[in-house]
Amino acid sequence: AKAEIDSIMERQLESLGNGEDPFYPRDNAMTRRGFGLELETVQMHPDYESECFTHAQQFVAAVQNARKAHIGRLIDNKADTSMINIAMKMWDHLSQFTVSHDLYVENNAPPSRVELYQRIQKHISSSGENGIDLRALDNLIFGGRVKMPLYLLEQCNVVTPESIPISQASPEYKSPVPPNELYHVFPPPPDGRDHADSSIRLLLNGVLKNPEARTKNGNSIIVPLVSDIGQSATSIHVHVNVTNEKAWPRQQHCLSPYDDSDLHATNSLLCVIFGWIVFDRVTSTFAMPNMIRDRSLAPMYASGPEFVWMEHSWDQGKFVVVPDKDRGGEVNDMKPYNLPEWFRHVFDSYRKHALGRQNCCNINSSAREEKKEEASRSPCPMPIFDETSNLFLQVFNHEIISNTISRWNSLNLMSLKQYGTLEFRRMHATLNADFVSAWTWFCVGFVEKFSNSNMFEKFLYPFVSINSNGGISINEFGEADSWRVGLERLANAQNHATIEDLIEIMDDKSSPIVPTNTISILLGKK
């Protein structure tokens, strides 16, 4: 941990020497894209004896301990002022990380906890081991979101069941929000060591895994996990900025239907989403095998969902979806993962917009110029305002996303409304800094790459059947393709996508979008 911290600080000092202050970057110095990191964990109760009654308090204490030890070491070694200043800034930035509790993550279901507890007690008795902290064992197994039934605790001879903590089992670490968010720079450094990478390494190696940071009775972090119903229990979520003007690249989003900004913004974001869908099966190989069946980050199959929320991992595919007659025939159990229905909405939105643009071209020139002049009077002409004429708002309608694919997918689109981000949900939790940094590089780089207009020809136009001018494409029979044809093309692209295709796009040596070993690290080859 000491060597890692020293290396982080030296890298930051080197950035300053190159004229780039990572804490106060110049707006036009280089291309940046902001992101947020969420790391779910399962831990024992906080260290009460050190007056830490929440995991948030314990994290603050751990950062203070690590900071004190590191700064003290620099002073003892007579480090120069610039190094000490950089260290102070890095620790200050890390202090902006927050800790919350994910109420969906528990240690285990009550009966399973009892069985586990009894098995451990039996092992302790048979092994003759001494010095086992039984109170810590009680809290580790029985602490969580849902209170354990008293009759189950009595079966385990827990002396003081009323003292078992609640909502203490699943702390989640979150990086700072904009404008202090993490960001990656492009073109990427070959080794991936930028400011965000340093922050991630300082969090994991400098605090969470650092013995110097622990409080008196500091606990261990348990990741990754598989729950009693086969779910991930802990995972990593990466929120990549696309529309939040406070986060890098800090662009004002002027989505006026009277020029091409609305069409281009919609094309860019949709190309990222379609690109992710095409490589959904491929990216699943980066994560633990059980993640592909996790209902909270389900695969986005263009052919439709292959399981429903209520199914356990080992029962998926057995449930028969029956329309709910009381809801007008809606397939309610299918709703969270109904990608085909959302695709149809997207396709229809593009078709209506293309027809609208065609009609707009038929308006006499003076009327068209009058509308453009009216729209240009504001610094941001007609901002998110008119849902009937704005393609972006039509395609990414929050209510329609909620009622078709919802948020429980490998890529969550519902975060667009609240945070202005795409949330990449498919990854198991880990404390391996190389892996976590590589995954954030991949997610941010994926958005950066696929939002580029040179990707539209392959990953957008064929699916929504439009051309580069936003008009309707006509097939060889002189007709416009239907949404089913577009969906079939998307499904076919998904079924034939390979890791070699993905590497060729993301790891292009002539124009790399991720550091050199990113995909090798994700595949476990580095």
C-alpha positions as CSV (number, residue, x, y, z in Angstrom):
1,A,0.0,0.0,0.0
2,K,2.8,2.4,0.8
3,A,4.5,1.8,-2.5
4,E,1.2,2.2,-4.4
5,I,0.5,5.5,-2.6
6,D,4.0,6.9,-3.3
7,S,3.6,5.9,-7.0
8,I,0.3,7.7,-7.3
9,M,1.7,10.9,-5.9
10,E,4.7,10.8,-8.1
11,R,2.5,10.4,-11.2
12,Q,0.4,13.4,-10.1
13,L,3.6,15.4,-9.6
14,E,4.7,14.4,-13.1
15,S,1.4,15.7,-14.6
16,L,2.1,19.0,-13.0
17,G,5.6,19.1,-14.5
18,N,4.0,18.5,-17.9
19,G,1.8,21.6,-17.4
20,E,-1.5,19.8,-16.7
21,D,-3.0,20.3,-13.2
22,P,-5.5,17.3,-12.8
23,F,-7.3,19.2,-10.1
24,Y,-7.8,22.4,-12.2
25,P,-7.7,21.2,-15.8
26,R,-7.8,23.7,-18.6
27,D,-11.1,23.5,-20.5
28,N,-9.4,23.0,-23.9
29,A,-6.3,21.1,-22.9
30,M,-7.5,17.7,-24.0
31,T,-10.6,15.7,-24.5
32,R,-12.2,14.4,-21.3
33,R,-15.3,12.5,-20.4
34,G,-16.6,12.4,-16.8
35,F,-17.9,9.3,-15.0
36,G,-19.0,8.1,-11.7
37,L,-18.0,4.9,-9.9
38,E,-20.1,2.9,-7.5
39,L,-18.6,-0.1,-5.7
40,E,-21.0,-2.4,-3.8
41,T,-19.6,-4.4,-0.9
42,V,-20.7,-6.5,2.0
43,Q,-19.0,-5.9,5.4
44,M,-19.4,-6.5,9.0
45,H,-20.9,-3.9,11.3
46,P,-18.9,-0.6,11.8
47,D,-16.2,-0.3,14.4
48,Y,-18.3,0.9,17.4
49,E,-15.3,0.9,19.7
50,S,-13.7,3.6,17.6
51,E,-17.0,5.6,17.7
52,C,-17.8,4.7,14.1
53,F,-21.5,3.9,14.1
54,T,-22.0,3.9,10.3
55,H,-19.8,2.7,7.5
56,A,-19.7,6.3,6.3
57,Q,-18.1,7.4,9.5
58,Q,-15.7,4.4,9.3
59,F,-14.7,5.4,5.8
60,V,-13.9,9.0,6.9
61,A,-11.8,7.6,9.8
62,A,-10.0,5.2,7.4
63,V,-9.1,8.1,5.0
64,Q,-7.9,10.2,7.9
65,N,-5.7,7.4,9.2
66,A,-4.2,6.7,5.8
67,R,-3.7,10.4,5.1
68,K,-2.0,10.9,8.5
69,A,0.4,8.0,8.0
70,H,1.3,9.1,4.4
71,I,1.8,12.8,5.1
72,G,3.8,11.9,8.3
73,R,6.0,9.6,6.2
74,L,6.6,12.4,3.6
75,I,7.6,14.8,6.4
76,D,9.9,12.3,8.0
77,N,11.6,11.7,4.6
78,K,11.9,15.4,4.1
79,A,9.9,15.4,0.9
80,D,9.7,18.7,-1.0
81,T,6.8,21.0,-0.7
82,S,5.3,20.2,-4.1
83,M,5.0,16.5,-3.3
84,I,3.3,17.3,0.1
85,N,0.9,19.7,-1.7
86,I,0.0,17.1,-4.3
87,A,-0.6,14.5,-1.5
88,M,-2.9,16.9,0.4
89,K,-4.9,17.5,-2.8
90,M,-5.3,13.8,-3.5
91,W,-6.4,13.0,0.0
92,D,-8.8,16.0,-0.1
93,H,-10.4,14.7,-3.3
94,L,-10.7,11.2,-1.9
95,S,-12.6,12.6,1.1
96,Q,-15.3,13.6,-1.4
97,F,-16.2,10.0,-1.9
98,T,-19.4,9.0,-0.1
99,V,-20.8,5.8,1.4
100,S,-24.4,4.7,1.2
101,H,-26.3,1.4,1.7
102,D,-28.0,-0.4,-1.1
103,L,-31.2,-1.7,0.5
104,Y,-31.5,-4.5,-2.2
105,V,-28.3,-6.1,-1.0
106,E,-28.5,-8.3,2.1
107,N,-26.1,-10.9,3.6
108,N,-28.5,-13.7,2.8
109,A,-32.1,-14.9,3.2
110,P,-33.0,-15.6,6.9
111,P,-33.3,-19.5,6.7
112,S,-30.0,-19.6,4.7
113,R,-28.3,-17.4,7.3
114,V,-29.4,-19.7,10.1
115,E,-28.1,-22.8,8.2
116,L,-24.7,-21.0,7.6
117,Y,-24.5,-20.0,11.2
118,Q,-25.2,-23.5,12.5
119,R,-22.6,-24.9,10.1
120,I,-20.0,-22.5,11.3
121,Q,-20.8,-23.2,15.0
122,K,-20.5,-26.9,14.3
123,H,-17.1,-26.4,12.7
124,I,-15.9,-24.3,15.7
125,S,-17.0,-27.0,18.1
126,S,-15.3,-29.8,16.1
127,S,-12.1,-28.0,15.5
128,G,-11.6,-26.9,19.1
129,E,-10.5,-23.4,18.0
130,N,-10.4,-20.7,20.6
131,G,-10.6,-17.0,20.5
132,I,-13.5,-16.9,18.0
133,D,-15.4,-13.6,18.2
134,L,-18.9,-14.9,18.4
135,R,-20.5,-11.5,18.6
136,A,-18.7,-10.5,15.3
137,L,-20.0,-13.8,13.8
138,D,-23.5,-12.9,14.9
139,N,-23.3,-9.5,13.3
140,L,-21.7,-10.7,10.1
141,I,-24.3,-13.3,9.4
142,F,-27.5,-11.8,10.9
143,G,-26.9,-8.1,10.2
144,G,-28.7,-6.6,7.2
145,R,-31.6,-4.8,5.7
146,V,-34.3,-7.2,7.0
147,K,-34.6,-8.0,10.7
148,M,-34.1,-11.6,11.4
149,P,-37.3,-13.3,12.9
150,L,-36.8,-13.9,16.6
151,Y,-37.8,-17.5,16.5
152,L,-34.9,-18.2,14.0
153,L,-32.4,-16.4,16.2
154,E,-33.5,-18.4,19.2
155,Q,-32.7,-21.6,17.2
156,C,-29.2,-20.3,17.0
157,N,-28.9,-19.5,20.7
158,V,-28.1,-15.8,20.0
159,V,-27.8,-14.2,23.5
160,T,-29.0,-10.7,22.6
161,P,-30.9,-10.8,19.3
162,E,-32.3,-7.3,19.8
163,S,-28.7,-5.9,19.5
164,I,-28.2,-7.3,16.0
165,P,-27.6,-4.2,13.7
166,I,-29.9,-3.5,10.7
167,S,-29.0,-1.9,7.4
168,Q,-25.3,-2.3,8.1
169,A,-24.4,-5.2,5.8
170,S,-23.9,-3.5,2.4
171,P,-21.9,-0.2,2.2
172,E,-21.5,1.2,-1.3
173,Y,-18.7,3.5,-2.2
174,K,-19.5,6.4,-4.6
175,S,-17.1,8.8,-6.3
176,P,-17.7,12.6,-6.2
177,V,-20.5,14.1,-8.2
178,P,-20.0,16.8,-10.9
179,P,-18.2,19.2,-11.2
180,N,-15.7,17.2,-9.1
181,E,-16.4,13.9,-10.9
182,L,-13.7,11.4,-12.1
183,Y,-12.8,11.8,-15.7
184,H,-10.7,10.0,-18.3
185,V,-8.6,11.8,-20.9
186,F,-8.3,11.1,-24.6
187,P,-6.2,10.0,-26.3
188,P,-5.5,7.7,-23.4
189,P,-2.1,7.3,-21.9
190,P,-0.7,3.9,-22.9
191,D,-0.5,2.7,-19.3
192,G,-3.9,4.2,-18.3
193,R,-2.4,6.2,-15.4
194,D,-4.4,9.4,-15.4
195,H,-6.0,11.3,-12.6
196,A,-9.1,9.0,-12.3
197,D,-6.9,5.9,-12.3
198,S,-4.9,7.5,-9.4
199,S,-8.1,8.2,-7.5
200,I,-9.3,4.6,-7.9
201,R,-6.0,3.2,-6.8
202,L,-5.9,5.5,-3.8
203,L,-9.4,4.4,-2.8
204,L,-8.7,0.6,-3.2
205,N,-5.1,0.2,-2.3
206,G,-4.5,3.3,-0.3
207,V,-7.6,3.0,2.0
208,L,-9.8,-0.1,1.7
209,K,-6.9,-2.6,1.5
210,N,-4.4,-0.5,3.5
211,P,-3.7,-1.8,7.1
212,E,-2.6,1.7,8.1
213,A,-6.1,3.0,7.3
214,R,-8.0,0.6,9.5
215,T,-9.6,1.7,12.7
216,K,-9.0,-0.2,15.9
217,N,-11.4,-3.1,15.1
218,G,-11.7,-2.4,11.4
219,N,-13.5,-5.1,9.4
220,S,-12.9,-6.9,6.1
221,I,-14.6,-6.3,2.8
222,I,-16.3,-9.2,1.1
223,V,-16.4,-9.1,-2.7
224,P,-17.4,-10.6,-5.0
225,L,-20.4,-12.5,-3.7
226,V,-23.2,-14.7,-5.1
227,S,-26.4,-14.5,-3.1
228,D,-28.7,-17.4,-2.0
229,I,-30.8,-17.0,-5.2
230,G,-27.8,-16.8,-7.5
231,Q,-27.6,-13.0,-7.9
232,S,-24.4,-11.0,-7.8
233,A,-25.0,-9.4,-4.3
234,T,-22.1,-7.0,-5.0
235,S,-21.3,-5.3,-8.3
236,I,-19.6,-2.3,-9.9
237,H,-21.6,0.4,-11.7
238,V,-20.0,3.0,-13.9
239,H,-22.1,6.1,-14.8
240,V,-20.6,7.7,-18.0
241,N,-21.6,11.3,-18.7
242,V,-23.5,12.0,-21.9
243,T,-25.8,15.1,-21.3
244,N,-24.8,16.5,-17.9
245,E,-23.4,20.0,-18.6
246,K,-21.6,20.2,-15.2
247,A,-19.5,17.1,-16.0
248,W,-16.8,16.7,-18.7
249,P,-16.9,17.3,-21.6
250,R,-19.1,20.1,-20.1
251,Q,-20.9,20.8,-23.3
252,Q,-24.1,22.7,-23.6
253,H,-26.8,20.5,-25.2
254,C,-28.8,22.6,-27.6
255,L,-31.3,20.2,-29.1
256,S,-33.2,22.4,-31.5
257,P,-35.5,20.7,-34.0
258,Y,-34.7,23.5,-36.5
259,D,-31.1,22.4,-37.1
260,D,-29.1,19.2,-37.0
261,S,-28.0,19.3,-33.3
262,D,-31.1,17.3,-32.2
263,L,-30.5,14.6,-34.8
264,H,-26.8,14.4,-34.2
265,A,-27.2,14.2,-30.4
266,T,-29.8,11.4,-30.8
267,N,-27.7,9.5,-33.3
268,S,-24.6,9.7,-31.1
269,L,-26.3,8.3,-28.0
270,L,-28.3,5.7,-29.8
271,C,-25.2,4.5,-31.6
272,V,-23.6,3.9,-28.2
273,I,-26.6,1.9,-27.1
274,F,-26.9,-0.2,-30.2
275,G,-23.2,-0.8,-30.1
276,W,-23.5,-2.1,-26.5
277,I,-26.5,-4.3,-27.5
278,V,-24.4,-5.8,-30.4
279,F,-21.5,-6.6,-28.1
280,D,-23.7,-7.5,-25.0
281,R,-22.8,-11.2,-25.1
282,V,-19.2,-10.4,-25.8
283,T,-18.7,-8.0,-22.8
284,S,-20.3,-10.6,-20.5
285,T,-17.1,-12.6,-20.8
286,F,-15.4,-9.9,-18.8
287,A,-17.5,-10.6,-15.7
288,M,-18.0,-13.6,-13.5
289,P,-20.2,-16.3,-15.2
290,N,-23.2,-15.8,-12.9
291,M,-23.5,-12.1,-13.9
292,I,-25.1,-13.1,-17.3
293,R,-28.1,-14.4,-15.3
294,D,-28.4,-11.6,-12.8
295,R,-31.8,-10.1,-12.9
296,S,-30.6,-6.7,-11.8
297,L,-28.2,-6.3,-14.8
298,A,-29.9,-8.6,-17.3
299,P,-28.5,-9.1,-20.8
300,M,-30.1,-6.9,-23.5
301,Y,-31.1,-9.6,-26.0
302,A,-32.5,-8.1,-29.3
303,S,-34.6,-11.3,-29.6
304,G,-36.4,-10.5,-26.4
305,P,-36.0,-11.5,-22.7
306,E,-35.1,-15.0,-21.8
307,F,-36.1,-14.8,-18.1
308,V,-38.3,-12.7,-15.9
309,W,-37.7,-10.9,-12.6
310,M,-39.3,-13.5,-10.3
311,E,-37.2,-16.4,-11.5
312,H,-34.1,-17.7,-9.6
313,S,-31.0,-18.1,-11.7
314,W,-31.3,-21.8,-11.8
315,D,-35.0,-21.7,-12.9
316,Q,-34.6,-19.1,-15.7
317,G,-36.5,-19.9,-18.8
318,K,-39.1,-22.2,-17.1
319,F,-41.6,-19.4,-16.5
320,V,-44.4,-19.0,-19.1
321,V,-45.3,-15.3,-19.6
322,V,-49.1,-14.8,-19.7
323,P,-50.7,-11.5,-20.6
324,D,-52.3,-9.8,-17.6
325,K,-56.0,-9.4,-18.7
326,D,-56.7,-6.9,-15.9
327,R,-54.1,-4.6,-17.5
328,G,-55.5,-4.6,-21.0
329,G,-53.4,-7.6,-22.1
330,E,-50.0,-6.1,-21.0
331,V,-47.3,-8.6,-20.5
332,N,-46.5,-7.2,-17.1
333,D,-43.9,-9.8,-16.1
334,M,-42.0,-9.2,-19.3
335,K,-41.9,-5.5,-18.9
336,P,-38.5,-5.0,-17.3
337,Y,-36.5,-6.5,-20.3
338,N,-38.7,-5.9,-23.3
339,L,-36.0,-4.6,-25.7
340,P,-38.0,-5.4,-28.9
341,E,-40.8,-3.1,-27.7
342,W,-38.4,-0.3,-26.9
343,F,-36.7,-0.8,-30.3
344,R,-40.1,-0.4,-32.0
345,H,-40.7,2.9,-30.2
346,V,-37.2,4.1,-31.3
347,F,-37.8,3.0,-34.9
348,D,-41.3,4.7,-35.0
349,S,-39.8,7.9,-33.5
350,Y,-37.1,8.1,-36.2
351,R,-39.7,7.4,-38.9
352,K,-42.0,10.2,-37.7
353,H,-39.0,12.6,-37.4
354,A,-37.9,11.8,-40.9
355,L,-41.3,12.5,-42.3
356,G,-41.4,15.7,-40.2
357,R,-38.1,16.8,-41.7
358,Q,-39.4,16.1,-45.1
359,N,-42.5,18.2,-44.5
360,C,-40.4,20.9,-43.0
361,C,-38.4,21.1,-46.3
362,N,-41.6,21.7,-48.1
363,I,-42.4,24.8,-46.1
364,N,-41.6,28.0,-48.0
365,S,-38.1,29.3,-47.3
366,S,-39.3,32.6,-45.7
367,A,-41.3,30.7,-43.0
368,R,-38.4,28.3,-42.4
369,E,-36.0,31.2,-41.9
370,E,-38.4,32.9,-39.6
371,K,-38.5,29.8,-37.3
372,K,-34.7,29.5,-37.3
373,E,-34.3,33.2,-36.4
374,E,-36.8,32.8,-33.5
375,A,-35.0,29.7,-32.2
376,S,-31.5,31.4,-32.4
377,R,-32.4,34.3,-30.1
378,S,-31.6,32.1,-27.0
379,P,-28.0,31.0,-26.2
380,C,-29.4,27.5,-26.3
381,P,-32.2,27.6,-28.9
382,M,-35.3,25.7,-27.7
383,P,-33.7,23.6,-24.9
384,I,-35.4,20.5,-23.8
385,F,-38.8,21.9,-24.4
386,D,-41.1,20.4,-27.0
387,E,-41.5,16.6,-26.8
388,T,-43.5,16.4,-30.1
389,S,-40.8,17.9,-32.3
390,N,-37.7,16.9,-30.3
391,L,-36.3,13.6,-31.5
392,F,-34.0,13.2,-28.5
393,L,-36.8,13.5,-26.0
394,Q,-39.0,11.2,-28.1
395,V,-36.5,8.4,-28.4
396,F,-35.3,8.6,-24.8
397,N,-38.7,9.2,-23.2
398,H,-38.3,8.3,-19.6
399,E,-41.7,6.8,-19.1
400,I,-41.4,4.6,-22.2
401,I,-38.0,3.4,-21.1
402,S,-39.5,2.5,-17.7
403,N,-42.4,0.6,-19.2
404,T,-40.4,-1.4,-21.7
405,I,-36.8,-2.2,-20.6
406,S,-36.7,-0.4,-17.2
407,R,-33.3,0.0,-15.4
408,W,-32.4,-3.6,-14.6
409,N,-30.2,-4.2,-17.6
410,S,-26.5,-4.5,-18.3
411,L,-26.9,-0.9,-19.6
412,N,-29.3,1.4,-17.7
413,L,-30.9,4.2,-19.7
414,M,-33.1,5.5,-16.9
415,S,-30.2,7.3,-15.4
416,L,-30.3,9.7,-18.4
417,K,-33.1,11.7,-16.8
418,Q,-31.7,11.9,-13.2
419,Y,-28.0,12.1,-13.9
420,G,-27.4,12.7,-17.6
421,T,-25.5,9.4,-17.8
422,L,-25.5,5.9,-19.2
423,E,-25.0,3.4,-16.3
424,F,-22.9,0.4,-17.2
425,R,-24.1,-2.2,-14.6
426,R,-22.6,-5.5,-15.7
427,M,-19.5,-6.1,-13.6
428,H,-18.9,-8.0,-10.4
429,A,-17.4,-6.1,-7.5
430,T,-13.6,-6.5,-6.9
431,L,-10.9,-4.7,-5.0
432,N,-8.4,-5.3,-7.8
433,A,-7.4,-1.7,-8.8
434,D,-6.0,-2.8,-12.2
435,F,-9.3,-4.5,-13.1
436,V,-11.6,-1.6,-11.8
437,S,-9.5,1.0,-13.6
438,A,-9.6,-1.1,-16.8
439,W,-13.3,-1.5,-16.6
440,T,-13.9,2.3,-16.2
441,W,-11.6,2.9,-19.1
442,F,-13.5,0.5,-21.2
443,C,-16.9,2.0,-20.3
444,V,-15.9,5.6,-20.9
445,G,-13.9,4.7,-24.0
446,F,-16.9,2.8,-25.4
447,V,-19.1,5.9,-25.1
448,E,-16.3,8.0,-26.6
449,K,-15.8,5.7,-29.5
450,F,-19.4,4.8,-30.5
451,S,-20.7,8.3,-30.1
452,N,-18.5,9.3,-33.0
453,S,-20.3,9.8,-36.3
454,N,-17.9,7.5,-38.2
455,M,-19.6,4.6,-36.3
456,F,-23.2,5.4,-37.5
457,E,-22.8,3.6,-40.8
458,K,-22.4,0.3,-39.1
459,F,-24.1,0.6,-35.7
460,L,-27.0,2.9,-36.3
461,Y,-28.3,3.5,-39.8
462,P,-29.0,-0.2,-40.7
463,F,-31.1,-0.6,-37.6
464,V,-33.4,2.5,-37.8
465,S,-33.4,2.5,-41.6
466,I,-32.3,6.2,-42.1
467,N,-29.5,7.8,-44.1
468,S,-26.9,10.3,-43.0
469,N,-29.3,13.2,-43.7
470,G,-31.9,11.8,-41.4
471,G,-34.1,10.7,-44.3
472,I,-35.8,7.3,-44.7
473,S,-33.7,4.7,-46.4
474,I,-35.2,2.9,-49.3
475,N,-34.3,-0.8,-50.0
476,E,-33.7,-2.5,-53.3
477,F,-37.4,-3.0,-53.8
478,G,-38.0,0.7,-53.6
479,E,-39.7,0.4,-50.2
480,A,-38.9,1.5,-46.7
481,D,-38.0,-1.3,-44.3
482,S,-40.2,-2.1,-41.3
483,W,-39.2,-2.0,-37.6
484,R,-39.1,-5.8,-37.6
485,V,-36.4,-5.8,-40.4
486,G,-34.3,-3.3,-38.3
487,L,-34.7,-5.5,-35.2
488,E,-33.7,-8.6,-37.1
489,R,-30.6,-6.9,-38.3
490,L,-29.7,-5.9,-34.7
491,A,-30.3,-9.4,-33.5
492,N,-28.2,-10.8,-36.3
493,A,-25.4,-8.4,-35.5
494,Q,-25.5,-9.4,-31.8
495,N,-25.5,-13.1,-32.6
496,H,-22.4,-12.8,-34.8
497,A,-20.4,-10.3,-32.8
498,T,-17.0,-11.6,-31.5
499,I,-14.3,-10.5,-29.1
500,E,-12.0,-10.0,-32.1
501,D,-14.5,-7.5,-33.5
502,L,-14.6,-5.6,-30.3
503,I,-10.8,-5.5,-29.9
504,E,-10.4,-4.2,-33.4
505,I,-12.7,-1.3,-32.6
506,M,-11.6,-0.5,-29.1
507,D,-7.9,-1.3,-29.3
508,D,-7.1,0.1,-32.8
509,K,-3.4,0.7,-32.7
510,S,-3.6,3.7,-35.1
511,S,-6.2,5.5,-33.0
512,P,-6.6,3.8,-29.6
513,I,-9.5,4.6,-27.4
514,V,-8.4,2.6,-24.3
515,P,-5.0,2.0,-22.8
516,T,-2.8,-0.7,-24.2
517,N,-3.7,-3.7,-21.9
518,T,-7.3,-2.8,-21.0
519,I,-9.0,-5.7,-22.7
520,S,-6.3,-8.1,-21.8
521,I,-6.8,-7.2,-18.1
522,L,-10.6,-7.6,-18.4
523,L,-10.1,-11.0,-20.0
524,G,-7.8,-12.0,-17.1
525,K,-4.7,-12.3,-19.4
526,K,-2.8,-9.5,-17.6
